[in-house]
Amino acid sequence: MVAASVVPSLGAQATSALTVTSSASSTITASMPVLRLHFNAPVHASAMPRLAVRPAITTAWQQIAPDAVQAVVTGRIQPLARYVLSVPTRVRCAQRCTFVAVRPHVTAQAATTVWEQQLLAEIHYLPVTFTPSVTPTDPTQPTAGNFSWAYPHLPAELTTQWRAGQAGVITTGALMSFQDVHHLSTTGVADAATWNALLAAVATHQINPRPYDFVDVSEGSPENLTLYVAGVAKYHALVNTGISIDPTGTGTYPVYLRYVNQIMTGYNPDGSYYADPVTWVSYFHGGDALHQFYRSTYGWPQSLGCVEMTMTDAKYVWPYTPIGTLVTVRAS
């Protein structure tokens, strides 16, 4: 809080300078106070000049006491953006007030995970929907509400990993998918460029052009893969996962890299070098990938960590595993 001087007008009764105490918020939030000014004499909010903010954003002054006013944000805030307020240190008031001198104050919008999830759900990048509990005035701003499952028959391997307001693999995969659709770097992290694109997509109702897909790989006997498309188990296939010396990593991971054709290289357990041509490749965890590989049989551990399929099965599954698609590998 900073005490500043208010220079009275020539016709004022006061014989000494009035004082004003300013209190500026460290975060900027729509419809919440970003700056409060307390005077030692009555000042009308209607007499206050426009609060200068860089980059420009609209604000409005409100009367909170006869001798106090506050500025609230009425325009759209960009998440992660850095805003600089011109906080008055000298004020002159007559019919209108003038900021004679100001000091800079830096503030920023705090971007929350639940807000990110709300936006992703609104444009169908998550397997959940979002229902606001109040009528939103701006769909791009945080709103109180509830999440619910968009598809009733998703397996527990996926649904148990969802937590509203908590970052997790479901949110990461959805964000990677959004970044891929909008030609952004698919980091799974909501940087400023991603937030701007996300807000613009919600504002213009740019719905996810892809269905919500999920791949469930079971290392039971026989080993198998189930492809879920928009909540429906659309395809089943026998697969081969990693042998004991080089197992496939269990867990849930988003697809991060894809090829139609690739020469996979490395070393066999006996030390010999291999360079195998494969097709319909989707990497989801380190060097583990879904792909085609010729074997005489399928349904049991034979690979060096990848999930192998027949040509027919791999070709069918590949279009449903774009960047961000979640792949679960489980022991049974």
Secondary structure, 3 states (H helix, E strand, C coil): CEEEEEEECCCCCCCCCEEEEEEECCECCECCEEEEEEECCCCCHHHCCCCCEECCCCEEEEEEECCEEEEEECCCCCCCCEEEEEEEEEEEECCCEEEEEEEEEEEECCCCHHHHHHHHHHCCCCCEEEEECCCCCCCCCCCCEEEEECCCCCCHHHHCCCCCCCCCHHHHHHHHHHHHHCCCCCCCCCCHHHHHHHHHHHHCCCCCCCCCEEEEEECCCCCEEEEEECCEEEEEEECECECCCCCCCCEEEECCEEEEEEEEEEECCCCCEEEEEEEEEEEEECCEEEEECCCCCCCCCCECCCEEECHHHHHHHHHHCCCCCEEEEECC
